[in-house]
Amino acid sequence: MLERLSRGTRVVRLVKQGPEVRVTVVEDGTQRPEASHRVESPREDYVTGSDGQQWQRIGVDPWPGSTAAYTRLLAGLTAEHGIAFDPEADAAAPLASALLLPVLDRVPEARHPVTVVRDVDLGVLIERTPPQRLRSAAVAQLARLASETGIDGYPEIARALDQASLGEPVDLTADGALDLRMRTIRAEVRAVRGLLDAARHQPDSAPVTAADLAAWHGRDAATEALRRFLLLSLPAAVETILSQRVSVQWRDELAVDLAE
């Protein structure tokens, strides 16, 4: 995401963890490790006990960290990167939009030959099946997976499946309709997981359930299978698709798809 945001410009990310702030600098799609650093900000009102433990004065919150350290951090943003950031002013004005869809990870090509998938000797199957028939069976399996998980209800995915079944090219360019749909599904999975994590001590208070998260994981996995079908070699794509099938009759359905 930082690589994409920094194209033609510079992005500085501040991540606060307790009294520590991590600064990451990415410029024109490339991270600058020499400019990235960590800001430690222990409170000045800590006292140290005789056993080396740090004690804080009663009633003092240690987590905001040192005001002086943060002041130096903000001054450094201005001096080094020309970024004038006032946290108080930023918090006072509501954001017009805070939605940043995650950028999907690059799909690596498999480094090992495909052998066995769920007790099916896929290596032999691929060797004995003509490429065109194998591809049509893969598309049929992909359509079945999409139906099982419900992602075929998204128009962008339904269109891609139709184009794949006809042997037409499918547009998966960055920020295109299909790419945005896939990234949105990934973002929704993270959102559901975050809601459950936030309510882990009070499960009944969460607006979603573990079953909801499992369903979103299934949608995300099926979407990833489609992406791999579009980006990887056919054997690697078939391996991913078959590993995600939900129906207990998937082997019988595969035999039917291969026979057609």
HELIX and SHEET records of a PDB file:
HELIX    1   1 LEU A    2  LEU A    5  1                                   4    
HELIX    2   2 THR A   67  HIS A   81  1                                  15    
HELIX    3   3 PRO A   87  ALA A   92  1                                   6    
HELIX    4   4 LEU A  122  ARG A  128  1                                   7    
HELIX    5   5 PRO A  131  THR A  149  1                                  19    
HELIX    6   6 ILE A  151  GLY A  153  5                                   3    
HELIX    7   7 PRO A  155  SER A  165  1                                  11    
HELIX    8   8 ALA A  177  ALA A  198  1                                  22    
HELIX    9   9 PRO A  203  SER A  205  5                                   3    
HELIX   10  10 ALA A  210  LEU A  231  1                                  22    
HELIX   11  11 LEU A  234  GLN A  244  1                                  11    
HELIX   12  12 TRP A  250  ALA A  259  1                                  10    
SHEET    1   A 3 ARG A  10  GLN A  17  0                                        
SHEET    2   A 3 GLU A  20  GLU A  27 -1                                        
SHEET    3   A 3 THR A  30  GLN A  31 -1                                        
SHEET    1   B 3 ARG A  10  GLN A  17  0                                        
SHEET    2   B 3 GLU A  20  GLU A  27 -1                                        
SHEET    3   B 3 HIS A  37  GLU A  40 -1                                        
SHEET    1   C 2 TYR A  46  THR A  48  0                                        
SHEET    2   C 2 GLN A  54  GLN A  56 -1                                        
SHEET    1   D 2 VAL A 116  VAL A 117  0                                        
SHEET    2   D 2 VAL A 120  ASP A 121 -1                                        
END                                                                             
